[in-house]
């Protein structure tokens, strides 16, 4: 089937709406074509929204079209089947806690805590197990850092499809977070969602449902019914309802998801998809435009909304890739401030944000500022990862290099007479009194 341009179809839709009206069968038929175009691009939420809009138009017109009605029903069935197939194939790829970690700005642009690309996955699992052991010794068994590390290990097992090993780790992470943060804390909902997703994937729908239901309740209470966090859980909950033959309840839940995403953040999502694709293709000018547009959409977001952090980090990445370090710096400062506020001053993600900002300062010759930031990252890294961890060793080297450069810069200024020792105001007052 030929893939049609969504932009051209939307222009054609406006033409049909102006000629025949927005609630006409002509407009509904174009909406069907737009739905097909979205489905071909696996944009299932967008496809469902326009197809259901077309179905509503067909139901309300005076002269109904049975062929169009049958076509829409078939398309919606195909869409739900295609989405379930994709979900069943890709569901576990995002099982880890979504904390929107900021990528580390190294030359290879690899995340600070990611396993080296040359290391096999088994080595990454062994490192994660060792990290959990160290964290329990340094931070205690009831530590949020331990909960995060347990979920990271579960994600590694996820990639190897070791589902049995994942379950106790996710349960332990949930227990720790409930103990430390309280049973109704927003972060607890993510652990609940992870377990609900795991049980859904392993077809334990009756076990999955209470976890998803509770996660959704926590998020609705904290963020309101139309927040993107709520829609994420509601989308998965709707799948459970369909799998357990509660089609009417599933439809209600899916309508909530569609309303949330069409009214709250749909433009941001489009810019995110386009910006991510542009980065992957190496088109950084286009990526910059898309992420700047996404940043405009975040003006009404909460400061701790993960979409804001994601926007800041991706725009900073684009500037980093384009060697525009002065433009990336204020974005990374904002990321560091948010991370410290949300996670606390001693979280490993704070170390990551400080390290990134330090690298940007170093690139601009701000060696003293870079040294302070590397010191911040180093203290946290040594506490939670250990002094011999490869990432900590790299930060220590960056810190030493920045300190040496800052000291050398100061010595050069002193040699050139650019730095002078000045007497304080107290000294000047005393001199006047003596005369």
N, C-alpha and C positions, 0 to 999 in steps of 0.2 A: 504494500500500500504506500502510495506517495505521501511523504511527510510535508504537510503544509506549514507555512510560516504563521506563527501565532499573531505576530504584529499585523500581517496583511489580513488575517481573518478578523481580528478585532476592528480593523478599519472597515471591513466589509459589513461587520455587525452594526456598526454605527450608521452605515448607509441604509441598511435594511430597517433599522429602528426609525430613522428619519422618514423613510418612505411609507412604511406599513405600521409603525408604532412598536414600542419596546415589548408589548405583550402579544405580538403577532406570531403566527406559525412560521413566517419567514425568518423572524429573529430566532425562534426556537431551533430551526434547522441549522442556522449558522452556529448556534451554541453547541449543537451536536458535533459539528466539525471541529470546533475549538476543543471540545472534550476529547475527541480522538487525538488531536495534536498533543494535548497534555499527556494522555496515556502513553503515546509513543515515546515521550520523554520521561516516563515513569514519574510524572508529577501528579500523583494519584489524588491528593487532597484538592488541588486546583481542578482536576478533571471532574471529580465528584460534585464540586460546587456548581460548575456550569451545567452539568448534565441534570442535576436536580432542579436547577433553575429552569431549564428547558422543559422538564417534566411538569413543573408547576404551571408554566405557560400553556402547555398542551391540555392540561386538566381544566383550565379556566376559560378557554376560548369557547365561543358559542358553537362553532362547527369543528368538532374534534377530528383528529387524523389518526385512525387506528394503526396505520402503517408506521407513523412516527412514534406512536405510543409503544408499539411492539419493539421498534428499533431501540428506543430509549431503555426499555426494560432489559433487552439483551445486552446493551452496552454497560449498564450498571452492574449486571451480573458478571460480565467479563471483567469489569474493573475490580470488583470485590475479590474475584478469584485471582486475578493478576497481583493485586496488592498482598493477598494472603501468601501467595507463592514467594514473592520477594521478601516478605516479612519472615517466612519460615527459613529462607536461605540466609538472610543477612541479620537476623534478629540479634544474635549474640555479639556482633561486631561492636556494639555500643553498650555492652553490659556493664562496663566500669562506671564508677561514680563520675557524674558529669560535673567536674569542678572547673572546667574551662582553663586548664593550666596554660600559662604563657610559654611559648617556645623560647628556648635559650638562643641568643644571638651568637652562635659560634660560626666559624668560617664555613662549615658544612651545614649550618643551620639545623642542628639536631637538638632535640629537647634535652635539657640538663639531666633528667632522670631516666632517659630512654636507654635501653640496652644498645650497645654498639652494633652497627649493622652487620659486622663480621661475626658477631657472637650468635650461636644457635639459641633457639628459644629455651632449651633446657638450661643453659647457663643463666639466662635471665630469670628463670624460675628459682634456681639455686641462690642467685643474688638477692631476690625478693624475700626468700625464706630467711636468709641471713640477716637482712635488714629488719625483719619483724622481730627476730630474736634480740637484736641489738636495741631496738626501740623499747621492747619490754623491759630490758635491763636498765635503760637510761631514763625513759619517760614513764615507766610503769605499765602494768597490764591494762589499766582503765584509761588509756590515752587516746585522744582523737587521732594522733599521728599513727598509732597502731591500727585504728579502724581504717584509715586511709590506705595504709600499707596492705592490710588484709584484702581490701577491695582490689588493689592493684594486682595482687597475686591471683585473685579470682579471675581477673581479666586475662592474665597470662594463661591460666588453665582454660579459659574460654577459647582462646585461639587454637588450643590443641584439642578442643572438644572433650575435655575431661570434666564432664558435668557433675559427676559424683563428688569430685574434689572441690568444686566451686561452692556447693551448698553450705557446708559448715563454716567456710570463711565468711560468706555473706551474712550468715546468721550471727556469727561472732561480732562482725562489724556493726550490725544492727543493735545487738545487746549493749555494746560499749557506747554507742551514740545515744541510746535511750538513757543510759545511766548518767552520762556526762551532761547531755543537753536537755533531757526531758523527753517524755514520750510523744509530745506534740510539736517538737521543734521541726522547722522546715527541713533541716538536713536529714532528719530521720526518714522523711518521705522518699528520699533518693534510695536509701537502703531497702525500703519496702518495695519500691518500684523495681529494683534490681532483682529481688527475690521473686516478685510477681512475674517478671519477664522470664526468668529461668524456668519457673514452673510451667509457664505458658509454652515455652519452647519444648519442654519435655512432656507436653500434653497432660499435665496434671492441673487441669483447668479449675477443679474444685478447690485445690490448694492455692492456686494463683489468685483467685478472686478476692478473698479477704485482705490480702496484702495490697492489691491495687485499690480496693475500695477505701482502705484506711489511708493510703498515700494520697489519694485524691481528696479525701476529707481534710487532711492536714493542709494541703496546698490551697484548697478553696478558702479555708478559714484564714490563712495568712495572706493570700494574694488576691482573693476574689475569684469568681467563677470563670472569668474569661482570660486569665493570665496564660501565657504560653506554657508555663510549668504544668498548669492544670490540664491543658489540651494534650500534652505529651502522655500523661497517664490515662486520660479519658480515651485516647485513640487505642491504646492497648486494651483497656477495659472493654471497649466495644467489641474487640476481636474475641475476648473471652465470652462475652454474651452471645455472639454469633455461634461460636463453637458449642455452646450449651443450649442452642436452639431457642434463644430468647430474642427473636428478630426485632420485635417492636421496641424493646428496651435498648437494643443495640442501635437501632435507627435514631432514637432520641439522643443517645450518647454521641453518635456520629454528627448529628446536627449541631450539638454543642461545640464539637471540635471545629466544624466548618465555620460556624459563627465566630468563634474565637480567632481563627486564623484569617478570615476575610476582613474582620473589623479591627483586629488588633495585631498588627505586625506583618501583614501579608506583603506590603511593599518592602519591608526590611528583609523578609525571607527571599524575595526575588533578587534584591541586591546582593544578599549573602551568596546565593547560588551562583550568580554571575561573577561576583568577585572571587570566589573560590576557584571557579573554572578558569578565570583569567590568570590567577597565580599559578595554577597547575600547568597552564600552557605557556608560562613565561611572559605573558603580555602584562607587564607591570603598570603601564600607563592606563590601560583599561581597568585593571584591578584597583588602581588608586581612585579612579572616578567612581567605581561601584562601591567601594568601602567608604568613601567620603559621603556618598548618597546614603549609605546605610547609617553612617554616623548622624546624619540629619534626622533620620527616623527614630533615633534613640533619645530624642530630647524629652520625651514623656516617660521614659523607662525609669524604674527605681535604680538607685545607685548600685544595688547588688544584683540587678538583673543579669543573668549570664550572657544575654545577647549584647549588653554594653561592653563587657570584658572582651567577648569574642571580636567585636567590631574594633575595639582599640588595639588588640594584639595583631589582628590581620592588617590593619592600616599601618601599624608600626613595622610589621614585617615587610610590607611593600616599600616603605621609606628606607628600611635597612637595605633591602636588595638594590635600591636605586642610589645608595650611598648618601641619602639625605638624612644624615644623623641628627641634624638640628631640628628637623620636623618630627622625627620619631621620639626624641627625648621627652617633650611634654606629655605625649601619649603614655610613655612608660612610667613617668612620674605619677600619672593618674592611676595607672594599673597598680603601682606599688601602694599608693594611698588606700585604694579600695581593698586590696589584699590584706593590708595591715588592719583595716577597720573591721572587715568581715571575718577574717581568720585568726586575728591576733598577731602580735609582733614576732612570735617565734615559730610560725608555721613554715614548712618546707617550701610552700608556694611563694611565701614572702621572700625567702632566700633566692628563689628563682627570679622573681621580679627585680630584686636588688641587684642580682648579678647581671641581668639584661641591661638595666639602667647604667650600671658601672661600665659595661662594655661600650655603650653609646658615648658616655663621658670620655672614656679612654680614646675613642676614635676622634674626638674633637679636641684632644689635647688638654682636657680638664682632669689632670692626673690626681690632684688632691681630692676632688670630689669622687673620682673613681675609686681611690683607695678606701675612702670611708664606706662606700657602698659594698665593695668587695669584703671589707671587714665584717659588715653586717651579715652578708651571705655566708661568710666563713664560720662565724660563731654558730649560726643555726645549723649549717651543714655538719660541723664537727659534732654537735650535740646529738643529732638525729641519725646521721649516716655513719659517723665514725671518722677518725682522722685519716684513715688509709683508703677511704672510698675514692674511686677514680675522679668523680665529680668534685669532691672536696679538694683533692690534690690540684686539680685544674684551677679552682678558685684561689687556692693558696698561692699558686704561681702567678696568677693575674694580680693578686693583692701585692705580692712582693715587687712585681714589675712596676705597678702603679706607684707604690711608695718610693721606689728608687728614682723613677722619672720625676715625681714631685719634688724630691729632695734635690735632685740635680738642677731642676728648673729654678728652685729658690737660690741655690748656690750661684748660678749664673747671674741672677738678678743682683745679688749682693756684690758680685765681682764688678758688675757694670755700674754700681752705685745707684741702682734703681730702688733699692730698699734702704730706708733710713730709720734709725732709732729715734723716736719722738718722746719728749717729756710729757707727762700727764698734766692736766689742769691743776692738780694739787701741787705739783712742783712749782708751777708758775706763780701760784698764790703765795707759796712760802718764800720765793725769791723776792717778791714785792714787799713782803713784810720785813725782810731783812734789810732792805734798802730804805 
